[in-house]
Amino acid sequence: MLFKKLIIKIKYLLVKPTIMALSDFKRSIIGLKAALANAKSKNIDIDAASEDKVYDFGKSKDAYYRKAVRLALGQVKKKSASLLGLVKENAENEVLVDKVRSLVSELDVSEKKVETVSKILEILPQIKVPAVQKVSKPGYLPAEIKDDVSADISELDRAFNSGCYRSAAILCGRILEVSLHRKYFEATGVDLLEKSPGIGLGKIVAKLAEKDIKFDPGLMQQIHLINNVRISSVHIKQEPFQPTKAQTQAMILYTLDILEKIFNRGD
């Protein structure tokens, strides 16, 4: 059962950026559609040349709406590049994605931008994206740390999908630290934050082992990797440690797995 849940989490981490690429592109197209509608409602010729310096209020107003269209179009072109990931995810998307990208390239020269945008919006629902479960938070967390850990997991998700892998690794360390401290307190009644402030993750694990609370040997490897990221983030080094996407994925999955084991009420 646990292995199945980890597979779901792996699939989600791998495909979420692809899903986001489609939704981001759709938002950019809707933004362009709105900008075009605003310009049309003001009877503004969006294809007219804009002057660098506009002192006439009427012309300045026209320039504002043209700029809004231009910026929205820039976002559409930028976001369209990420649609190629949808083809890698599902080869059946190739024809649709090619058609969308072709229509996007026409927006620069087309005098019928509104119609072209409508065509793109008609195609997007046909593009297939994998339906996967969101990374789930542990089924149970002590009330004393639940809000903090839940907020950290949400931030971890955002950091990973933004490509901030060092930040994601540091958040994994924080989640483990908070959770292991709490586990030790539950087992001994001793608050290590007061008794031994600044104690490292490895030493907390060792202290838990003394109380016959043991974890998978891989936890120490995880801690070593996290410590490398932490140290290189606060000290100047010639080559700062930068975890790869794959390393960070593994780190996140292992952290979530450890959380489930730490606070498994069936233990």
C-alpha positions in Angstrom: 0.0 0.0 0.0 2.8 2.4 0.9 4.7 1.5 -2.3 1.6 2.3 -4.3 1.2 5.7 -2.6 4.9 6.5 -3.3 4.3 5.6 -7.0 1.4 8.1 -7.1 3.5 10.8 -5.6 6.4 10.1 -8.0 4.0 10.4 -11.0 2.5 13.6 -9.7 5.9 15.3 -9.2 6.9 14.2 -12.7 3.8 15.4 -14.5 2.7 18.4 -12.5 5.0 20.8 -14.4 3.4 19.5 -17.6 -0.1 20.1 -16.3 0.8 23.6 -15.1 2.3 24.3 -18.6 -1.1 23.8 -20.2 -3.0 25.8 -17.5 -0.4 28.6 -17.6 -0.8 28.8 -21.4 -4.5 28.8 -21.2 -4.4 31.7 -18.7 -2.1 33.7 -21.1 -4.6 33.1 -24.0 -7.5 34.2 -21.9 -5.5 37.3 -20.9 -4.8 38.1 -24.6 -8.5 37.6 -25.3 -9.4 40.1 -22.6 -6.8 42.6 -23.8 -8.2 42.4 -27.4 -11.8 42.8 -26.1 -10.8 45.9 -24.2 -9.1 47.4 -27.2 -12.1 46.6 -29.5 -14.6 48.2 -27.0 -12.6 51.4 -27.3 -12.5 51.2 -31.1 -8.7 51.1 -31.0 -6.7 49.9 -34.0 -4.2 47.5 -32.2 -2.1 47.1 -35.4 -1.4 50.9 -35.6 2.1 52.0 -34.9 2.7 53.4 -31.4 4.8 56.6 -31.0 7.7 56.5 -28.6 6.5 59.7 -26.9 2.8 60.5 -26.7 1.7 63.8 -25.3 -1.9 63.8 -26.6 -4.2 62.2 -24.0 -6.3 60.4 -26.7 -3.2 59.0 -28.4 -1.8 58.1 -25.0 -4.9 56.1 -24.1 -4.7 54.3 -27.5 -1.1 53.4 -26.8 -2.0 52.0 -23.4 -4.4 49.5 -24.9 -2.0 48.6 -27.7 0.7 48.0 -25.1 -1.6 45.7 -23.1 -2.3 43.6 -26.2 1.4 43.5 -27.0 2.4 42.4 -23.5 -0.4 39.7 -23.4 0.8 38.4 -26.8 4.3 38.2 -25.5 3.1 36.0 -22.6 1.3 33.8 -25.0 4.4 33.2 -27.1 6.5 32.6 -24.0 4.1 30.1 -22.5 3.6 28.3 -25.8 7.1 26.9 -25.7 6.4 24.8 -22.7 3.6 23.0 -24.5 6.2 20.7 -26.1 6.3 18.8 -22.8 2.7 17.7 -23.5 3.9 15.9 -26.6 6.6 14.1 -24.6 3.9 13.1 -22.0 1.5 11.8 -24.7 2.4 11.4 -28.4 -1.2 11.9 -29.4 -0.9 15.5 -28.4 1.6 16.3 -31.2 -0.9 17.3 -33.9 -2.8 19.5 -31.5 0.2 21.2 -30.0 1.7 21.8 -33.4 -1.6 23.4 -34.5 -1.7 25.6 -31.4 1.9 26.7 -31.9 1.2 27.4 -35.6 -1.8 29.6 -34.7 0.3 31.4 -32.0 2.9 32.3 -34.7 0.1 33.7 -36.8 -0.9 36.1 -34.1 2.0 38.5 -34.9 0.8 39.1 -38.4 -2.9 38.2 -38.4 -5.5 40.9 -38.6 -8.0 38.5 -37.1 -6.4 38.0 -33.8 -9.7 37.5 -32.0 -10.7 34.7 -34.3 -7.3 33.1 -34.0 -7.5 33.2 -30.2 -10.9 31.6 -30.4 -9.5 28.8 -32.5 -6.7 28.2 -30.0 -9.2 28.0 -27.1 -11.3 25.5 -29.0 -8.2 23.2 -29.4 -6.9 23.3 -25.8 -9.6 21.1 -24.2 -8.7 18.4 -26.7 -5.1 18.2 -25.4 -4.7 15.2 -23.0 -3.1 15.6 -19.6 -2.4 12.8 -17.1 -5.0 12.6 -14.3 -3.0 12.0 -11.2 -3.5 12.5 -7.5 -2.0 15.5 -5.7 0.9 14.8 -3.3 -0.9 14.0 -0.1 0.0 15.2 3.3 0.4 12.6 6.1 -2.9 11.3 7.3 -2.0 12.3 10.9 0.2 15.0 12.4 0.3 16.1 16.0 -1.9 19.2 16.5 1.2 21.1 17.9 3.1 20.9 14.6 0.3 20.3 12.1 -0.1 23.9 10.8 3.6 24.5 10.5 4.4 21.2 8.7 1.3 21.5 6.4 2.4 25.0 5.5 6.0 23.8 4.8 4.7 21.0 2.6 2.6 23.4 0.6 5.7 25.7 0.2 7.8 22.7 -0.7 5.4 21.8 -3.5 5.6 25.3 -4.9 9.4 25.5 -4.6 10.0 22.2 -6.4 7.6 23.1 -9.3 9.3 26.5 -9.7 12.7 24.8 -10.1 14.0 26.0 -6.7 15.6 22.7 -5.8 17.9 24.0 -3.0 15.0 25.7 -1.4 13.0 22.5 -1.6 15.9 20.6 0.0 16.1 23.1 2.9 12.4 22.8 3.4 12.7 19.0 3.6 15.3 19.5 6.3 13.0 21.8 8.2 10.1 19.4 8.0 12.2 16.5 9.3 13.7 18.7 12.0 10.3 19.8 13.4 8.9 16.3 13.1 11.9 14.5 14.8 11.9 17.0 17.6 8.2 16.4 18.2 8.7 12.6 18.1 11.5 12.8 20.7 9.3 15.0 23.0 6.5 12.5 22.7 8.8 9.6 23.5 10.7 11.3 26.4 8.9 14.4 27.5 12.2 16.3 26.9 12.2 19.3 24.6 15.5 19.2 22.8 14.9 22.7 21.5 15.4 23.9 25.1 17.8 21.3 26.3 20.1 21.1 23.3 19.4 24.1 20.9 21.1 23.7 17.6 21.3 19.9 17.8 21.7 18.4 14.3 19.3 16.0 12.6 21.8 13.1 12.8 22.1 13.5 16.6 18.3 13.6 17.0 18.0 10.3 15.1 20.8 8.8 17.3 18.9 9.9 20.5 15.7 8.4 19.2 17.6 5.2 18.5 18.6 5.1 22.2 14.9 5.1 23.0 14.4 2.2 20.6 12.8 4.4 17.9 14.7 3.4 14.8 14.4 4.4 11.1 15.4 3.2 7.7 19.2 3.5 7.3 18.5 5.7 4.2 17.4 8.5 6.6 21.1 9.3 7.4 21.9 9.5 3.7 18.9 11.9 3.3 20.2 14.0 6.2 23.7 14.1 4.7 22.3 15.4 1.4 20.2 18.0 3.2 23.2 19.1 5.3 25.3 19.6 2.2 22.6 21.9 0.7 22.2 23.8 4.0 25.9 24.4 4.5 26.5 25.5 0.9 23.6 27.9 1.2 25.0 29.8 4.2 28.7 29.6 3.5 30.6 30.9 0.5 32.0 28.1 -1.6 33.6 27.9 -5.0 31.1 25.2 -6.0 27.8 25.5 -4.1 26.0 22.2 -3.8 23.0 22.2 -6.2 20.7 19.2 -6.0 19.4 17.9 -9.3 15.7 17.6 -10.0 15.9 13.8 -9.6 17.7 14.2 -6.2 15.1 16.7 -5.0 12.2 14.4 -6.1 13.7 11.5 -4.1 14.3 13.8 -1.2 10.7 15.0 -1.1 9.3 11.5 -1.4 11.6 10.2 1.3 10.6 13.1 3.6 6.9 12.4 3.1 7.5 8.7 3.7 9.4 9.3 6.9 6.6 11.6 8.2 4.1 8.8 7.7 6.3 6.4 9.6 7.1 8.8 12.4 3.5 9.6 13.2 1.8 6.3 12.1 -0.8 5.8 14.9 -0.8 2.2 14.2 2.7 1.7 15.5 
